[in-house]
Amino acid sequence: MSILPLVAFSGVIVSISSRRSSWKKGDKGEKIVAWCLDELPSCIIFNDVNLPQGRGNIDHVIVSPNGLFVLETKNYKGRFAVKGDEWFYKKDKRLIKSKSNPGKQIKRNALSLKKFLDHSMDMDKVWINSLVVMVNGHVDIIDPTPHYNIIRPSQIERAVKIGRSKLDLDTIYSLACILQDYSSEMVYRAGDWPEDWIQ
């Protein structure tokens, strides 16, 4: 009889240990992406963005003259196939539905950000570019989706340069003012910003 609580408790330890390992991998991935973001010109980067009614954090938000970008960082390993909104991992010759889904996560984050910003500014002219960044060199994506970009850290700069909507300085300033209170870190990358922005 007394063994049951011990078995249940050991399950909790395994669960916590598994989550801790996942957090460590995620943290390492976000640091790799943050390092790549240091190479970007003319942008404002918001790391670890927590919106008031969002579900979880947004790893990175980039505001640049080339657009507004939401980044979701993943440290996955293996072969994955993307079919519509679902992710599958390849085991032997079978495709198995993945429990975690970066596609749904990035789309949910982009929608949360749009809804949040809609209350403060006109978002009709601002397109949110969604990027899933795969930081592990041992990952292969089969059949990527057209609904969001799945890229490597080395491709972030190019993705930002070819963003889908241009932003003027007033819009960039408005976005920066709104987002600064909801991120753990805000970084200005070199650009022709007004001096009072970066003091």
Residue, then its C-alpha position, 0 to 999 in steps of 0.5 A: m500500500s505504501i509503495l503507491p505514493l512513491v510510484a506516483f511521486s517518481g512519475v512527478i520527478v520524471s515529468i519535472s526532469s523531462r520539462r527541465s531538460s526541455w527548458k534547458k534546450g529551449d533556453k540554449g536555442e533562444k541564446i543561439v537566435a539572440w546571438c544571430l539577432d545581434e548581426l541584424p542592422s536597423c531593427i529593434i529586438f524584443n526578447d521574451v515577450n509576455l503579452p497580458q492575455g497571451r498563452g505563454n511567451i513569444d521568444h523574439v519580436i523584431v521591429s524593423p523598416n522591413g516589417l514586424f516579425v515574430l520568432e519561435t525558436k525550436n531545438y528539435k532533432g530528427r526528420f519532420a514533415v509539415k502537413g497543413d497545420e500538423w507536424f509529424y516526426k519520421k521514425d523508421k519509415r513511419l510518420i508519427k504526429s508530433k505532440s508539440n506543434p511549432g506551426k500552431q504555436i507561431k500562428r497563435n503568437a502572431l494572432s495574439l500579438k495582432k489582437f494586442l496591438d489592435h487595441s493601441m494602433d491601426m494594424d491594417k497596414v502592418w503584416i506580421n511575418s512568422l518565423v519558426v527558427m530551427v537551431n539544431g543542425h541535425v533537423d530536417i524539414i520535409d514539405p515545409t508549409p507556405h503559411y509561415n517560414i521555417i528557417r535556420p538561424s543563419q537565414i534570419e537576416r535574409a528573412v528580415k531583409i525581405g519582409r512583406s511590409k515596410l514600416d515608417l519611423d512613426t509606426i516603428y516608434s509606436l510599436a516600440c513604445i507599446l512592446q517595451d513594457y512586455s519584454s524582458e529585454m529590448v535591444y536597438r541594432a544600428g540604424d538611423w534612429p532618432e537620438d531620443w529613442i535610444q537614450 
